[in-house]
């Protein structure tokens, strides 16, 4: 595998410049501590390695006016987007520094439209809508037909993503989308907010059977986040799947566990499970909503 170094003292100064130069499987080593870049990975077989120090930061947000005269909306706000297969992101901090959602709207850190993508030992930092894992639901594919290119809207398969030993923080719906993703040994932190919030907003199709699986994760609260103020998930679309297995739930998790989506009946078909959870947020499963599957840890 070819290796490219990127940094202010290297021949290639930016991550996007390195990606444009690639024509074979390549590992990109980030030599600096900070990159102010909106990164697009659109070629297969790339490892992007931050070497435990690199921060990739950008600050686009949903309410910002694009050069085309329209708002960015959620799906143009990413700091880093993956539009390719067989990608590894490791030892990185990916940050959207636009600010809080009640001020700027949604602001995505990492946006994934690719298969066999691995996120390993990273930090994903934002407020509202931190991590999106595609594909979209059919209605959104049509809604944004004149706003986004087809390779950011329509895909014929469900992506498989693996997220390991990664720190993810946010406020509202900060893990969302319709792909298959296994979150293994991750730390997921709800930042303080002035209203009740939601960690996961899944939008899976009825034919999807895996969805978002959280295994051996720590579902934690920021020191200023209120107790009993955060739902594990709510269904962004009808058949959303969120499964928590052997996870530690801190005291911010609401006793109901899962919520409906605003004034809809999407919760009727949602597939939510809470299996062998433990900690203050799992101390009384008797109050879990009846449509979720809950199993107590013994």
ChimeraX commands (.cxc) that place a marker at each C-alpha (Angstrom):
marker #1 position 0.00,0.00,0.00 radius 0.5
marker #1 position 1.26,3.43,-0.95 radius 0.5
marker #1 position 1.86,6.00,1.82 radius 0.5
marker #1 position 1.34,9.76,1.45 radius 0.5
marker #1 position 2.26,12.30,4.13 radius 0.5
marker #1 position 0.19,15.46,4.43 radius 0.5
marker #1 position 1.23,18.58,6.34 radius 0.5
marker #1 position 2.63,22.07,6.17 radius 0.5
marker #1 position 6.20,20.70,5.93 radius 0.5
marker #1 position 5.33,18.04,3.33 radius 0.5
marker #1 position 5.01,18.22,-0.45 radius 0.5
marker #1 position 1.25,17.73,-0.12 radius 0.5
marker #1 position -0.30,20.33,2.18 radius 0.5
marker #1 position -4.00,19.37,2.34 radius 0.5
marker #1 position -6.02,16.18,2.72 radius 0.5
marker #1 position -8.15,16.92,-0.34 radius 0.5
marker #1 position -5.04,17.46,-2.43 radius 0.5
marker #1 position -3.77,14.04,-1.33 radius 0.5
marker #1 position -7.05,12.33,-2.23 radius 0.5
marker #1 position -7.04,13.89,-5.69 radius 0.5
marker #1 position -3.52,12.52,-6.27 radius 0.5
marker #1 position -4.41,8.92,-5.36 radius 0.5
marker #1 position -4.73,6.24,-8.06 radius 0.5
marker #1 position -4.15,3.09,-5.95 radius 0.5
marker #1 position -4.79,1.83,-2.39 radius 0.5
marker #1 position -3.16,4.43,-0.13 radius 0.5
marker #1 position -2.63,5.31,3.51 radius 0.5
marker #1 position -2.65,9.05,4.16 radius 0.5
marker #1 position -0.62,10.04,7.22 radius 0.5
marker #1 position -1.57,13.38,8.77 radius 0.5
marker #1 position 1.59,15.01,10.09 radius 0.5
marker #1 position 0.08,18.17,11.60 radius 0.5
marker #1 position -2.20,18.60,14.61 radius 0.5
marker #1 position -4.90,20.70,12.93 radius 0.5
marker #1 position -6.53,20.82,9.48 radius 0.5
marker #1 position -9.19,23.41,8.65 radius 0.5
marker #1 position -10.71,21.52,5.74 radius 0.5
marker #1 position -14.00,20.25,4.37 radius 0.5
marker #1 position -12.84,16.80,3.30 radius 0.5
marker #1 position -14.36,14.64,0.55 radius 0.5
marker #1 position -13.21,11.02,0.30 radius 0.5
marker #1 position -14.52,9.84,-3.08 radius 0.5
marker #1 position -11.99,7.14,-3.98 radius 0.5
marker #1 position -11.96,3.56,-2.69 radius 0.5
marker #1 position -9.32,1.81,-0.58 radius 0.5
marker #1 position -8.00,4.68,1.53 radius 0.5
marker #1 position -6.75,4.73,5.11 radius 0.5
marker #1 position -6.82,8.19,6.68 radius 0.5
marker #1 position -4.58,8.06,9.75 radius 0.5
marker #1 position -4.43,10.98,12.18 radius 0.5
marker #1 position -1.67,9.36,14.24 radius 0.5
marker #1 position -3.49,10.19,17.49 radius 0.5
marker #1 position -3.17,13.95,17.16 radius 0.5
marker #1 position -4.81,15.30,14.00 radius 0.5
marker #1 position -8.00,17.36,14.20 radius 0.5
marker #1 position -10.07,17.96,11.05 radius 0.5
marker #1 position -12.38,20.92,11.64 radius 0.5
marker #1 position -14.97,22.84,9.64 radius 0.5
marker #1 position -17.98,24.96,10.53 radius 0.5
marker #1 position -20.75,24.76,7.93 radius 0.5
marker #1 position -24.30,24.59,9.32 radius 0.5
marker #1 position -27.86,24.04,8.13 radius 0.5
marker #1 position -29.08,27.65,8.36 radius 0.5
marker #1 position -26.05,29.06,6.55 radius 0.5
marker #1 position -26.72,30.39,3.05 radius 0.5
marker #1 position -24.82,28.48,0.37 radius 0.5
marker #1 position -23.31,30.21,-2.67 radius 0.5
marker #1 position -26.27,28.84,-4.66 radius 0.5
marker #1 position -28.56,31.10,-2.59 radius 0.5
marker #1 position -30.20,28.30,-0.60 radius 0.5
marker #1 position -29.63,27.07,2.92 radius 0.5
marker #1 position -27.08,24.32,3.39 radius 0.5
marker #1 position -29.66,22.06,5.09 radius 0.5
marker #1 position -28.30,19.14,7.11 radius 0.5
marker #1 position -26.67,17.22,4.30 radius 0.5
marker #1 position -24.23,19.82,3.02 radius 0.5
marker #1 position -22.83,20.70,6.44 radius 0.5
marker #1 position -20.38,17.81,6.93 radius 0.5
marker #1 position -16.77,18.34,7.90 radius 0.5
marker #1 position -15.79,15.00,6.33 radius 0.5
marker #1 position -17.85,12.95,3.88 radius 0.5
marker #1 position -17.07,9.40,2.75 radius 0.5
marker #1 position -18.43,8.64,-0.73 radius 0.5
marker #1 position -16.40,5.50,-1.38 radius 0.5
marker #1 position -15.90,1.90,-0.21 radius 0.5
marker #1 position -13.20,0.19,1.87 radius 0.5
marker #1 position -12.28,3.29,3.83 radius 0.5
marker #1 position -10.59,3.37,7.26 radius 0.5
marker #1 position -10.60,6.46,9.44 radius 0.5
marker #1 position -8.39,6.07,12.49 radius 0.5
marker #1 position -6.80,8.09,15.26 radius 0.5
marker #1 position -8.66,11.24,14.15 radius 0.5
marker #1 position -10.76,13.97,15.67 radius 0.5
marker #1 position -13.46,15.07,13.23 radius 0.5
marker #1 position -15.20,18.22,14.40 radius 0.5
marker #1 position -17.95,20.55,13.28 radius 0.5
marker #1 position -17.37,23.72,15.25 radius 0.5
marker #1 position -20.40,25.68,13.97 radius 0.5
marker #1 position -22.06,25.73,17.40 radius 0.5
marker #1 position -25.27,24.71,19.12 radius 0.5
marker #1 position -28.25,23.50,17.16 radius 0.5
marker #1 position -30.75,26.01,18.52 radius 0.5
marker #1 position -28.56,28.74,16.99 radius 0.5
marker #1 position -27.16,27.26,13.77 radius 0.5
marker #1 position -29.35,24.23,13.08 radius 0.5
marker #1 position -27.86,20.87,12.19 radius 0.5
marker #1 position -24.10,20.66,11.72 radius 0.5
marker #1 position -22.63,17.27,10.79 radius 0.5
marker #1 position -19.10,16.17,11.64 radius 0.5
marker #1 position -18.93,12.86,9.74 radius 0.5
marker #1 position -21.16,11.81,6.84 radius 0.5
marker #1 position -20.83,8.23,5.51 radius 0.5
marker #1 position -22.10,7.04,2.12 radius 0.5
marker #1 position -19.89,3.99,1.64 radius 0.5
marker #1 position -19.65,0.26,2.24 radius 0.5
marker #1 position -17.09,-1.47,4.43 radius 0.5
marker #1 position -16.16,1.76,6.21 radius 0.5
marker #1 position -14.29,1.46,9.51 radius 0.5
marker #1 position -14.01,4.26,12.07 radius 0.5
marker #1 position -11.43,3.27,14.66 radius 0.5
marker #1 position -10.25,5.16,17.75 radius 0.5
marker #1 position -11.64,8.50,16.62 radius 0.5
marker #1 position -13.52,11.40,18.23 radius 0.5
marker #1 position -16.60,12.82,16.51 radius 0.5
marker #1 position -17.52,16.23,17.89 radius 0.5
marker #1 position -20.55,18.40,17.13 radius 0.5
marker #1 position -23.93,19.33,18.61 radius 0.5
marker #1 position -26.99,18.47,16.52 radius 0.5
marker #1 position -26.65,15.61,13.97 radius 0.5
marker #1 position -22.99,14.71,14.60 radius 0.5
marker #1 position -22.82,11.43,12.65 radius 0.5
marker #1 position -24.87,10.45,9.60 radius 0.5
marker #1 position -24.72,6.94,8.15 radius 0.5
marker #1 position -26.56,6.60,4.84 radius 0.5
marker #1 position -28.50,5.78,2.83 radius 0.5
marker #1 position -31.45,8.12,3.05 radius 0.5
marker #1 position -35.09,7.24,3.10 radius 0.5
marker #1 position -36.88,7.34,-0.26 radius 0.5
marker #1 position -38.74,10.57,0.50 radius 0.5
marker #1 position -35.50,12.46,1.17 radius 0.5
marker #1 position -33.96,11.12,-2.04 radius 0.5
marker #1 position -36.76,12.84,-3.93 radius 0.5
marker #1 position -36.89,15.96,-1.74 radius 0.5
marker #1 position -33.30,16.93,-2.49 radius 0.5
marker #1 position -33.19,15.85,-6.13 radius 0.5
marker #1 position -32.30,19.40,-7.26 radius 0.5
marker #1 position -30.01,20.19,-4.33 radius 0.5
marker #1 position -27.47,17.36,-4.09 radius 0.5
marker #1 position -25.70,15.16,-6.66 radius 0.5
marker #1 position -27.00,11.63,-7.18 radius 0.5
marker #1 position -23.94,10.07,-5.53 radius 0.5
marker #1 position -24.95,11.81,-2.31 radius 0.5
marker #1 position -28.59,10.75,-2.51 radius 0.5
marker #1 position -29.33,7.43,-4.16 radius 0.5
marker #1 position -27.76,4.03,-3.49 radius 0.5
marker #1 position -28.94,0.54,-4.36 radius 0.5
marker #1 position -27.70,-1.11,-1.17 radius 0.5
marker #1 position -27.50,-0.59,2.56 radius 0.5
marker #1 position -24.01,0.32,3.75 radius 0.5
marker #1 position -22.17,-1.67,6.41 radius 0.5
marker #1 position -20.08,0.40,8.80 radius 0.5
marker #1 position -17.99,-0.55,11.83 radius 0.5
marker #1 position -17.26,2.03,14.53 radius 0.5
marker #1 position -14.82,0.91,17.21 radius 0.5
marker #1 position -13.46,2.50,20.37 radius 0.5
marker #1 position -14.72,5.91,19.26 radius 0.5
marker #1 position -15.95,8.90,21.26 radius 0.5
marker #1 position -19.11,10.56,19.91 radius 0.5
marker #1 position -20.78,13.62,21.42 radius 0.5
marker #1 position -23.78,15.76,20.60 radius 0.5
marker #1 position -27.24,16.90,21.65 radius 0.5
marker #1 position -30.20,16.13,19.36 radius 0.5
marker #1 position -30.39,13.04,17.07 radius 0.5
marker #1 position -26.63,13.01,16.91 radius 0.5
marker #1 position -26.36,9.51,15.46 radius 0.5
marker #1 position -28.78,9.14,12.54 radius 0.5
marker #1 position -29.41,7.53,9.17 radius 0.5
marker #1 position -30.47,4.30,7.48 radius 0.5
marker #1 position -27.35,2.13,7.22 radius 0.5
marker #1 position -26.08,-0.88,9.15 radius 0.5
marker #1 position -23.56,0.11,11.81 radius 0.5
marker #1 position -21.98,-1.78,14.70 radius 0.5
marker #1 position -20.78,0.53,17.46 radius 0.5
marker #1 position -18.36,-1.53,19.51 radius 0.5
marker #1 position -16.86,-0.30,22.80 radius 0.5
marker #1 position -17.68,3.33,22.04 radius 0.5
marker #1 position -18.29,6.22,24.44 radius 0.5
marker #1 position -21.36,8.26,23.55 radius 0.5
marker #1 position -21.86,11.52,25.44 radius 0.5
marker #1 position -24.98,13.72,25.53 radius 0.5
marker #1 position -24.10,17.40,25.87 radius 0.5
marker #1 position -26.33,19.70,27.95 radius 0.5
marker #1 position -29.48,21.06,26.33 radius 0.5
marker #1 position -32.43,23.10,27.51 radius 0.5
marker #1 position -34.96,20.44,26.46 radius 0.5
marker #1 position -35.18,16.65,26.45 radius 0.5
marker #1 position -32.99,15.20,23.70 radius 0.5
marker #1 position -32.42,12.01,21.69 radius 0.5
marker #1 position -29.23,10.12,20.94 radius 0.5
marker #1 position -30.19,8.00,17.94 radius 0.5
marker #1 position -32.58,8.83,15.08 radius 0.5
marker #1 position -32.71,5.75,12.83 radius 0.5
marker #1 position -34.42,5.78,9.42 radius 0.5
marker #1 position -34.19,2.19,8.24 radius 0.5
marker #1 position -36.34,0.62,5.58 radius 0.5
marker #1 position -38.57,-2.31,6.47 radius 0.5
marker #1 position -36.25,-4.70,4.61 radius 0.5
marker #1 position -33.26,-3.84,6.82 radius 0.5
marker #1 position -32.69,-6.27,9.69 radius 0.5
marker #1 position -29.50,-5.04,11.42 radius 0.5
marker #1 position -29.65,-1.26,11.69 radius 0.5
marker #1 position -27.69,0.46,14.47 radius 0.5
marker #1 position -26.25,-1.90,17.07 radius 0.5
marker #1 position -24.47,-0.59,20.17 radius 0.5
marker #1 position -22.40,-3.30,21.88 radius 0.5
marker #1 position -20.44,-2.80,25.12 radius 0.5
marker #1 position -20.77,0.97,24.83 radius 0.5
marker #1 position -20.82,3.60,27.56 radius 0.5
marker #1 position -23.80,5.92,27.16 radius 0.5
marker #1 position -22.66,8.86,29.25 radius 0.5
marker #1 position -23.70,12.39,30.14 radius 0.5
marker #1 position -21.72,15.60,30.23 radius 0.5
marker #1 position -21.31,16.88,33.79 radius 0.5
marker #1 position -23.93,19.60,33.10 radius 0.5
marker #1 position -26.48,17.37,31.38 radius 0.5
marker #1 position -29.61,16.92,33.45 radius 0.5
marker #1 position -30.61,13.55,34.82 radius 0.5
marker #1 position -33.61,11.81,33.23 radius 0.5
marker #1 position -33.48,14.10,30.16 radius 0.5
marker #1 position -32.28,11.98,27.23 radius 0.5
marker #1 position -33.99,9.24,25.21 radius 0.5
marker #1 position -31.87,6.48,23.71 radius 0.5
marker #1 position -33.65,6.79,20.37 radius 0.5
marker #1 position -36.67,7.97,18.43 radius 0.5
marker #1 position -37.74,6.81,14.93 radius 0.5
marker #1 position -36.77,9.28,12.23 radius 0.5
marker #1 position -38.64,7.03,9.82 radius 0.5
marker #1 position -41.13,4.17,10.36 radius 0.5
marker #1 position -38.87,1.14,10.69 radius 0.5
marker #1 position -35.85,2.57,12.48 radius 0.5
marker #1 position -33.67,0.05,14.34 radius 0.5
marker #1 position -31.59,0.80,17.44 radius 0.5
marker #1 position -30.30,-2.06,19.60 radius 0.5
marker #1 position -28.32,-1.58,22.81 radius 0.5
marker #1 position -26.52,-4.70,24.10 radius 0.5
marker #1 position -24.47,-4.87,27.31 radius 0.5
marker #1 position -24.23,-1.08,27.48 radius 0.5
marker #1 position -23.71,1.13,30.53 radius 0.5
marker #1 position -26.47,3.76,30.74 radius 0.5
marker #1 position -25.79,6.85,32.85 radius 0.5
marker #1 position -28.44,8.69,34.88 radius 0.5
marker #1 position -29.45,11.04,32.04 radius 0.5
marker #1 position -31.30,8.24,30.22 radius 0.5
marker #1 position -35.04,8.57,30.63 radius 0.5
marker #1 position -36.87,5.67,32.23 radius 0.5
marker #1 position -39.02,5.23,29.12 radius 0.5
marker #1 position -35.84,4.60,27.13 radius 0.5
marker #1 position -37.30,5.30,23.70 radius 0.5
marker #1 position -39.58,7.98,22.27 radius 0.5
marker #1 position -41.91,8.59,19.34 radius 0.5
marker #1 position -41.18,11.10,16.58 radius 0.5
marker #1 position -43.15,14.29,17.14 radius 0.5
marker #1 position -46.78,13.99,15.97 radius 0.5
marker #1 position -46.38,10.77,13.98 radius 0.5
marker #1 position -47.10,7.06,14.44 radius 0.5
marker #1 position -43.61,5.99,13.39 radius 0.5
marker #1 position -43.00,4.47,16.79 radius 0.5
marker #1 position -45.57,1.75,16.01 radius 0.5
marker #1 position -43.16,0.05,13.59 radius 0.5
marker #1 position -39.87,1.11,15.20 radius 0.5
marker #1 position -37.55,-1.71,16.27 radius 0.5
marker #1 position -35.91,-0.70,19.52 radius 0.5
marker #1 position -34.16,-3.09,21.93 radius 0.5
marker #1 position -32.38,-2.66,25.23 radius 0.5
marker #1 position -30.65,-5.93,26.20 radius 0.5
marker #1 position -28.55,-6.47,29.33 radius 0.5
marker #1 position -28.03,-2.75,29.89 radius 0.5
marker #1 position -26.78,-1.70,33.31 radius 0.5
marker #1 position -26.09,1.43,35.31 radius 0.5
marker #1 position -28.38,4.18,36.67 radius 0.5
marker #1 position -30.23,4.58,33.37 radius 0.5
marker #1 position -31.20,0.90,33.35 radius 0.5
marker #1 position -32.18,0.54,36.99 radius 0.5
marker #1 position -35.95,0.40,36.35 radius 0.5
marker #1 position -36.85,-1.28,33.06 radius 0.5
marker #1 position -40.48,-1.57,34.13 radius 0.5
marker #1 position -41.05,1.92,32.75 radius 0.5
marker #1 position -39.57,1.17,29.31 radius 0.5
marker #1 position -42.09,1.82,26.54 radius 0.5
marker #1 position -44.11,-1.28,25.69 radius 0.5
marker #1 position -43.08,-1.35,22.02 radius 0.5
marker #1 position -39.38,-1.81,22.86 radius 0.5
marker #1 position -37.77,-5.11,23.77 radius 0.5
marker #1 position -36.01,-4.95,27.11 radius 0.5
marker #1 position -34.10,-7.61,28.96 radius 0.5
marker #1 position -32.60,-7.11,32.38 radius 0.5
marker #1 position -28.95,-7.87,33.12 radius 0.5
marker #1 position -28.39,-10.68,35.63 radius 0.5
marker link #1:1,2 radius 0.2
marker link #1:2,3 radius 0.2
marker link #1:3,4 radius 0.2
marker link #1:4,5 radius 0.2
marker link #1:5,6 radius 0.2
marker link #1:6,7 radius 0.2
marker link #1:7,8 radius 0.2
marker link #1:8,9 radius 0.2
marker link #1:9,10 radius 0.2
marker link #1:10,11 radius 0.2
marker link #1:11,12 radius 0.2
marker link #1:12,13 radius 0.2
marker link #1:13,14 radius 0.2
marker link #1:14,15 radius 0.2
marker link #1:15,16 radius 0.2
marker link #1:16,17 radius 0.2
marker link #1:17,18 radius 0.2
marker link #1:18,19 radius 0.2
marker link #1:19,20 radius 0.2
marker link #1:20,21 radius 0.2
marker link #1:21,22 radius 0.2
marker link #1:22,23 radius 0.2
marker link #1:23,24 radius 0.2
marker link #1:24,25 radius 0.2
marker link #1:25,26 radius 0.2
marker link #1:26,27 radius 0.2
marker link #1:27,28 radius 0.2
marker link #1:28,29 radius 0.2
marker link #1:29,30 radius 0.2
marker link #1:30,31 radius 0.2
marker link #1:31,32 radius 0.2
marker link #1:32,33 radius 0.2
marker link #1:33,34 radius 0.2
marker link #1:34,35 radius 0.2
marker link #1:35,36 radius 0.2
marker link #1:36,37 radius 0.2
marker link #1:37,38 radius 0.2
marker link #1:38,39 radius 0.2
marker link #1:39,40 radius 0.2
marker link #1:40,41 radius 0.2
marker link #1:41,42 radius 0.2
marker link #1:42,43 radius 0.2
marker link #1:43,44 radius 0.2
marker link #1:44,45 radius 0.2
marker link #1:45,46 radius 0.2
marker link #1:46,47 radius 0.2
marker link #1:47,48 radius 0.2
marker link #1:48,49 radius 0.2
marker link #1:49,50 radius 0.2
marker link #1:50,51 radius 0.2
marker link #1:51,52 radius 0.2
marker link #1:52,53 radius 0.2
marker link #1:53,54 radius 0.2
marker link #1:54,55 radius 0.2
marker link #1:55,56 radius 0.2
marker link #1:56,57 radius 0.2
marker link #1:57,58 radius 0.2
marker link #1:58,59 radius 0.2
marker link #1:59,60 radius 0.2
marker link #1:60,61 radius 0.2
marker link #1:61,62 radius 0.2
marker link #1:62,63 radius 0.2
marker link #1:63,64 radius 0.2
marker link #1:64,65 radius 0.2
marker link #1:65,66 radius 0.2
marker link #1:66,67 radius 0.2
marker link #1:67,68 radius 0.2
marker link #1:68,69 radius 0.2
marker link #1:69,70 radius 0.2
marker link #1:70,71 radius 0.2
marker link #1:71,72 radius 0.2
marker link #1:72,73 radius 0.2
marker link #1:73,74 radius 0.2
marker link #1:74,75 radius 0.2
marker link #1:75,76 radius 0.2
marker link #1:76,77 radius 0.2
marker link #1:77,78 radius 0.2
marker link #1:78,79 radius 0.2
marker link #1:79,80 radius 0.2
marker link #1:80,81 radius 0.2
marker link #1:81,82 radius 0.2
marker link #1:82,83 radius 0.2
marker link #1:83,84 radius 0.2
marker link #1:84,85 radius 0.2
marker link #1:85,86 radius 0.2
marker link #1:86,87 radius 0.2
marker link #1:87,88 radius 0.2
marker link #1:88,89 radius 0.2
marker link #1:89,90 radius 0.2
marker link #1:90,91 radius 0.2
marker link #1:91,92 radius 0.2
marker link #1:92,93 radius 0.2
marker link #1:93,94 radius 0.2
marker link #1:94,95 radius 0.2
marker link #1:95,96 radius 0.2
marker link #1:96,97 radius 0.2
marker link #1:97,98 radius 0.2
marker link #1:98,99 radius 0.2
marker link #1:99,100 radius 0.2
marker link #1:100,101 radius 0.2
marker link #1:101,102 radius 0.2
marker link #1:102,103 radius 0.2
marker link #1:103,104 radius 0.2
marker link #1:104,105 radius 0.2
marker link #1:105,106 radius 0.2
marker link #1:106,107 radius 0.2
marker link #1:107,108 radius 0.2
marker link #1:108,109 radius 0.2
marker link #1:109,110 radius 0.2
marker link #1:110,111 radius 0.2
marker link #1:111,112 radius 0.2
marker link #1:112,113 radius 0.2
marker link #1:113,114 radius 0.2
marker link #1:114,115 radius 0.2
marker link #1:115,116 radius 0.2
marker link #1:116,117 radius 0.2
marker link #1:117,118 radius 0.2
marker link #1:118,119 radius 0.2
marker link #1:119,120 radius 0.2
marker link #1:120,121 radius 0.2
marker link #1:121,122 radius 0.2
marker link #1:122,123 radius 0.2
marker link #1:123,124 radius 0.2
marker link #1:124,125 radius 0.2
marker link #1:125,126 radius 0.2
marker link #1:126,127 radius 0.2
marker link #1:127,128 radius 0.2
marker link #1:128,129 radius 0.2
marker link #1:129,130 radius 0.2
marker link #1:130,131 radius 0.2
marker link #1:131,132 radius 0.2
marker link #1:132,133 radius 0.2
marker link #1:133,134 radius 0.2
marker link #1:134,135 radius 0.2
marker link #1:135,136 radius 0.2
marker link #1:136,137 radius 0.2
marker link #1:137,138 radius 0.2
marker link #1:138,139 radius 0.2
marker link #1:139,140 radius 0.2
marker link #1:140,141 radius 0.2
marker link #1:141,142 radius 0.2
marker link #1:142,143 radius 0.2
marker link #1:143,144 radius 0.2
marker link #1:144,145 radius 0.2
marker link #1:145,146 radius 0.2
marker link #1:146,147 radius 0.2
marker link #1:147,148 radius 0.2
marker link #1:148,149 radius 0.2
marker link #1:149,150 radius 0.2
marker link #1:150,151 radius 0.2
marker link #1:151,152 radius 0.2
marker link #1:152,153 radius 0.2
marker link #1:153,154 radius 0.2
marker link #1:154,155 radius 0.2
marker link #1:155,156 radius 0.2
marker link #1:156,157 radius 0.2
marker link #1:157,158 radius 0.2
marker link #1:158,159 radius 0.2
marker link #1:159,160 radius 0.2
marker link #1:160,161 radius 0.2
marker link #1:161,162 radius 0.2
marker link #1:162,163 radius 0.2
marker link #1:163,164 radius 0.2
marker link #1:164,165 radius 0.2
marker link #1:165,166 radius 0.2
marker link #1:166,167 radius 0.2
marker link #1:167,168 radius 0.2
marker link #1:168,169 radius 0.2
marker link #1:169,170 radius 0.2
marker link #1:170,171 radius 0.2
marker link #1:171,172 radius 0.2
marker link #1:172,173 radius 0.2
marker link #1:173,174 radius 0.2
marker link #1:174,175 radius 0.2
marker link #1:175,176 radius 0.2
marker link #1:176,177 radius 0.2
marker link #1:177,178 radius 0.2
marker link #1:178,179 radius 0.2
marker link #1:179,180 radius 0.2
marker link #1:180,181 radius 0.2
marker link #1:181,182 radius 0.2
marker link #1:182,183 radius 0.2
marker link #1:183,184 radius 0.2
marker link #1:184,185 radius 0.2
marker link #1:185,186 radius 0.2
marker link #1:186,187 radius 0.2
marker link #1:187,188 radius 0.2
marker link #1:188,189 radius 0.2
marker link #1:189,190 radius 0.2
marker link #1:190,191 radius 0.2
marker link #1:191,192 radius 0.2
marker link #1:192,193 radius 0.2
marker link #1:193,194 radius 0.2
marker link #1:194,195 radius 0.2
marker link #1:195,196 radius 0.2
marker link #1:196,197 radius 0.2
marker link #1:197,198 radius 0.2
marker link #1:198,199 radius 0.2
marker link #1:199,200 radius 0.2
marker link #1:200,201 radius 0.2
marker link #1:201,202 radius 0.2
marker link #1:202,203 radius 0.2
marker link #1:203,204 radius 0.2
marker link #1:204,205 radius 0.2
marker link #1:205,206 radius 0.2
marker link #1:206,207 radius 0.2
marker link #1:207,208 radius 0.2
marker link #1:208,209 radius 0.2
marker link #1:209,210 radius 0.2
marker link #1:210,211 radius 0.2
marker link #1:211,212 radius 0.2
marker link #1:212,213 radius 0.2
marker link #1:213,214 radius 0.2
marker link #1:214,215 radius 0.2
marker link #1:215,216 radius 0.2
marker link #1:216,217 radius 0.2
marker link #1:217,218 radius 0.2
marker link #1:218,219 radius 0.2
marker link #1:219,220 radius 0.2
marker link #1:220,221 radius 0.2
marker link #1:221,222 radius 0.2
marker link #1:222,223 radius 0.2
marker link #1:223,224 radius 0.2
marker link #1:224,225 radius 0.2
marker link #1:225,226 radius 0.2
marker link #1:226,227 radius 0.2
marker link #1:227,228 radius 0.2
marker link #1:228,229 radius 0.2
marker link #1:229,230 radius 0.2
marker link #1:230,231 radius 0.2
marker link #1:231,232 radius 0.2
marker link #1:232,233 radius 0.2
marker link #1:233,234 radius 0.2
marker link #1:234,235 radius 0.2
marker link #1:235,236 radius 0.2
marker link #1:236,237 radius 0.2
marker link #1:237,238 radius 0.2
marker link #1:238,239 radius 0.2
marker link #1:239,240 radius 0.2
marker link #1:240,241 radius 0.2
marker link #1:241,242 radius 0.2
marker link #1:242,243 radius 0.2
marker link #1:243,244 radius 0.2
marker link #1:244,245 radius 0.2
marker link #1:245,246 radius 0.2
marker link #1:246,247 radius 0.2
marker link #1:247,248 radius 0.2
marker link #1:248,249 radius 0.2
marker link #1:249,250 radius 0.2
marker link #1:250,251 radius 0.2
marker link #1:251,252 radius 0.2
marker link #1:252,253 radius 0.2
marker link #1:253,254 radius 0.2
marker link #1:254,255 radius 0.2
marker link #1:255,256 radius 0.2
marker link #1:256,257 radius 0.2
marker link #1:257,258 radius 0.2
marker link #1:258,259 radius 0.2
marker link #1:259,260 radius 0.2
marker link #1:260,261 radius 0.2
marker link #1:261,262 radius 0.2
marker link #1:262,263 radius 0.2
marker link #1:263,264 radius 0.2
marker link #1:264,265 radius 0.2
marker link #1:265,266 radius 0.2
marker link #1:266,267 radius 0.2
marker link #1:267,268 radius 0.2
marker link #1:268,269 radius 0.2
marker link #1:269,270 radius 0.2
marker link #1:270,271 radius 0.2
marker link #1:271,272 radius 0.2
marker link #1:272,273 radius 0.2
marker link #1:273,274 radius 0.2
marker link #1:274,275 radius 0.2
marker link #1:275,276 radius 0.2
marker link #1:276,277 radius 0.2
marker link #1:277,278 radius 0.2
marker link #1:278,279 radius 0.2
marker link #1:279,280 radius 0.2
marker link #1:280,281 radius 0.2
marker link #1:281,282 radius 0.2
marker link #1:282,283 radius 0.2
marker link #1:283,284 radius 0.2
marker link #1:284,285 radius 0.2
marker link #1:285,286 radius 0.2
marker link #1:286,287 radius 0.2
marker link #1:287,288 radius 0.2
marker link #1:288,289 radius 0.2
marker link #1:289,290 radius 0.2
marker link #1:290,291 radius 0.2
marker link #1:291,292 radius 0.2
marker link #1:292,293 radius 0.2
marker link #1:293,294 radius 0.2
marker link #1:294,295 radius 0.2
marker link #1:295,296 radius 0.2
marker link #1:296,297 radius 0.2
marker link #1:297,298 radius 0.2
view
